Amino acid sequence: MEINASKTRREIARRRLWRKVAQNWALYLFLLPSAVVLALFSFAPMYGIQIAFKKFVAAKGIWGSEWVGMKNFTKFFSSYMFSSLVGNTLALSVYMIIASFPFPILLALLLNYCIHPGLKKTTQMITYAPHFISTVVLVGMINVFFSTDGVVNNILSMLGAERLSFLDKGPAFRHLFVWSHIWQRTGYNSVIYIAALSGISLELHEAAIVDGASKLQRAIHIDLPSILPTAIILLIMSTGNVLSVGYEKVYLMQNDLNLGMSEIISTYVYKVGLANAQYSYSTAIGLFNNVVNVAILLTVNKIADKVSGTALL
C-alpha cells in the first residue's frame, strides 16, 4: 500500500510540473537558448576533464590515451613554480577584491544623493564609458601613460623627480593592474547597487529627515544596511573566482622584468597548454584551480550565512 501511495504522489507531482510548464511555455521558450549555450559551452566541455588524469596524445584521442592517475597533479605540486604561482595569484586577486569592493558602493551612494539631474547623468556616462574599452586598448593606454617616456614620467620630470620604470617592477605591476581595473569597472559595477538603492522605501528617508538626520547619517543607517545583502552576495561571488584572475590583461602587461610577480596560474596554464602543447598538465592545473575556487566559494558562503544570514544557497 505504501509503495502504491508513493507512486501516486510522484505521478501527481509530475502532472503538476508538466501542467506548470504548459502554462508558462513562453517563458521556457525564452530560456531555451540560454540552456543550449550553457549545455554546449559549460557542461559538454567537462567531458575533457579526464585529460588531467591521462597522458594525452592527440592521435590516440581522449579515451585511447594512457591513464596516469594523479601524476600530472603531483608534477604541479612538486614544481618549483607552484608556490610562486599560487602566491602571485592570491596576492593579485585578494588585492583586487579588497581594493575594488567599496568603490561601486560609494559611487552608487553619491549618485543616489545627487540632486542635479544633468550632473548625475554626466557622471554616470563618464564612469560607465571605461567598461567598454577593450583589454588590449586599456593595456596600450597603460603603456603610453606609464612608460619611461610616458605622460606620468614627463610630469614627474617637470616636477624635478626621477623617472621611474613602472612597467618593469613587480609591485608596480600589481598596482597598475588593480587600479586600472577599478577605474574601468567601478561605474559599471555600481549599476546593481543603484538598482538596490532605488528599492528602498522613501518613507524611511522621510522619517529620518523629520528626525533631523543628515545625508551622511541616512546613508550609514538606512542605505548601507539595505544594500548589505546585495553587497555580501557580490562579495561571495567574487571570492569564488579568487584564483581565476583573467589571463588576457595580465599576459599583455607581462615582461621579463616583472615576470616574478606577474606570472599567475591562468597565464602559466596558457603557456604550458597552448604554447608548449602540454595538454594533460595544463588541464590538471586548471582543474586544481577550479576545485580550489569552489571550495573557497562554499566556505565563504557558509561563513556569510552564519554571520549575516545572507548566502547564495
N, C-alpha and C positions, 0 to 999 in steps of 0.2 A: 504493500500500500504506500509506504514512504517513497519507494522508487518511482511509482506512478505519479504521486503528488509532485515530486521533484521535476519529473519530465514535463508535467503540465505547467508548472511555474516557469520553466525555461521556455516552453513554447509560447506562453502568454507574453513573456518579456521580449521574445524575438519578434512576435507580431507587432507589439507596441513600437519596437525600434524601427521596423520597416514602415510602419504607418507614419511615424515622425519623418523618416527620410522622404517618403512620398509627398508629405505635406510641405516640406521645405526643399523640394528638388532643385529650385533655382539657386539657393544658397550653396548646395553641394556642387552644382554645376560650376559656379564661380570658384569653388575651392579646388576643383579637379586639376586645372593647370598647375597650381602650386604643388599639389600632391604628386603629380607626374614629375615635375622638376626635382622635388625632394627625393623621390624614389630613384631617379636616374643619376643624380649628381651627389647624393649623400649616402644612400643605402646600397645601391648597386656597386660602387667602388669598394665597399667593405669586403667584397669577395677577394680582393687583392691583399688584404691584411696578412694572409698566410705566407706571403713572400718573406715577411720578417722572420719566419721560423724555417726558412729554406735557403739553400744556396741557388739562387735563381739564375737560370740560364734561359735566355730568350728562345733559343732553338728548341728546348725541351718543353717550354710552356710552364705555367704555374703548377699544374698537377704533376708534370713529369720531372720537375726539379727535385734535387736531393733534399730530404728533411734533415735539418741540423739542430733543431730544438732551440735552446736559449743561447747558442753560440754567438749570434750577432749582438745580442744584448750584453753578454759578458765582454765582448770585444769593446763595446762602447763604454761600459762601466770601468773597465781597466785601462782605457785610453788616457794618455796624458792630457787630452783636450777636455775630458769630462768635467772636471771641477771648474775650469775657466769658462766653458760654455754655459753650464748651469748658473754659475755666479754672475756672468755678464748678463744673461737673460733675465735672471731675477732682479738684479740691480736696475736694469733699464726699465723693466715692466713695472716694478713696485714704485720706482721714482715717478713714472708717468701716471700711474693710477692715483698716487697721493697728491701729486702736484696739480693734475688736471681736474680732480674731482670737485673742488669748491667753485671753480670759475664759472661754469654754466649756471650754478645756483645763484651766485652773486649777480651775474648779468641778467638773469630772469627776474630777480627781485628789483634791480634798478629799472628795468624796462616796465615792470608792473606798476611802479610808483611814478613813472614819468608822466607828467600831466600835459606835455606838449605833443600832440599827435604827430606833427611833422618831424620833430626831433626823434621821437620813438621809431617811426618808420625808417628814417635815415640811418639810425643806429643799427636797427635790425638788418637792413640791407648791407651795410658795411661789414657787420660781424658775420653775416651768413656767407658773403661772397667768397672768402678764402676756402670754404669747404669744397668749392667746385674747381679749385686749382688741382691739376693732376700732380701725382707724386714726382714725376720727372721734372716738371716745371718748378715745383717747390724746391727740390734739391738744387736745381740750377740757380734759383734765387739765393739760396743759402751760400752757394759757391761765389756768386757775384758780390754779395754783401760782406762775407766774412773771409774771403781770400786775403793773401798778404797785401795785395794792391787793391783791395775792395773798398767799399764805401766806409765801413766801420773803421778800418785801419787808417784810411785817409783822414777821418775825423780825429782819431787818436793822435795821428802825426801832427795835425794842425794845433792840437792842444798841448803838444810837446811830449807826448807819451811815446813809448816804444811800440813799433808794430808787432803784432802777435800772430802766430800761426794757429788760428782757431781750429782749422780743419785737420791739423796734423797731431792734435793732442787728444788722448782718450777721454779725460774728464770733460773737456770742451765738447767733444762729440756727443756725450750724453746730454749735456745742457742744450746744445743746439737741436738735437733730436726731440727732446721733450717739449721745450718751449715753442718750437715751430709747430709741433702738434697742437699745443694749447691754442696758439694763435689761429691755426687753421680750423679747429673743431669746436671751439667754445661757443660760437654763435649758433651753429647747427645743433649742438647738444643741448642748448638751452631751450629748444622748442618744446620738449616734453615737460620741462619744469614750468614754462609759461602756460601750457595747457593745464597742468595741475593747479597752478595758482588761479586760473580763471574759474575753477570749480569750487573755490572756497566761498562760503556763504557771505554775502555782503552785510548781513545782519551782525556778524561777529565784528566786522570793522566799524560799523555804525555804532555798536555798543561801546567799542574801545575808544572811538572818537569822543563820544559823550562823556566817557570817564576821563578824558584828557590825555589819552595815550598818544605819544609821538609816532611818526612813521617808523622810526627805528624800533620802538617798543612793539608796534604792531607786527613788524617783520619778524622779530625774535619770538614773540609769544603767540602769534596766530599763523603767519605764513610758514615759518620753518617747521613747526610741529605738523602742519597739514600736509606738507610735501615730503616729510621724512620717510614715509613708507615707499614713495616713488624713488627717493634717493637711495634707500637701502637696497631695493630691487636692482637698480642700475649698478650699484657698487658690487653686489653679489655676481652679477653677470660679467662685470669687468674682471673680477678675481678669477673667474672661470677661464680666462684667456691669459693668465699671468705668465705662462711660458710660451705663448704664441704671438710674440711681437712680430708684426708683419715684416717679411724679409726685404720687400722691394725698396723701401726708404733706407733701411739700414745698409743694404747691399750697395745702393747708389752713393751713400755717404762714406763708404769704407775706402781706406787706402792703406798702404803698407805701414804707415807710421801710427795709425790709430787702431790697427787690427787687434791688438791685445785686449782692447775693451769693446770693440765693435763687433767682434765675431760672436754671434749668438747661435742658438740651436737651429733656427729656421734657415739662416744663411749657410750654416755648415751642412744641413741636410740638402740644400740646393746644390752645393758644390760637390759633395761626395756622391749624391744621387744622380744628378744630370750631367755635371761636368766630368766626373770620374766613372760614371756608369756602375756604381756600387749600389744596385737597386735594393738588395736584401738588407744591407747595412743601413741605408738611409730610411727604409721603411721601418726597421726596428727602432731607430731613433725617433721617428715621427710617432710611432705607436706609444713609446715610453712618454713622449711629450704629452700626448692626448690623455693617457691614463692619469698622469700627474695632474693635469688640468681638471679632469673630472673629480679626482679625489679632493683637490683644493676647493672646487665649487661646492661639493656636497658638505665639506667641513664648514666652510664659511656660511653656507645656507643654514646648517644646523645651529651654529652659534648665533646667527642673526635671529633665528626663530626663538631661541631660548631667551635672548637678551631683550629683543624688541617685539617679538610676536609677529614679525613680518618675514615671510620667506617665499621662495618660488613655489614650493610644494606644501 
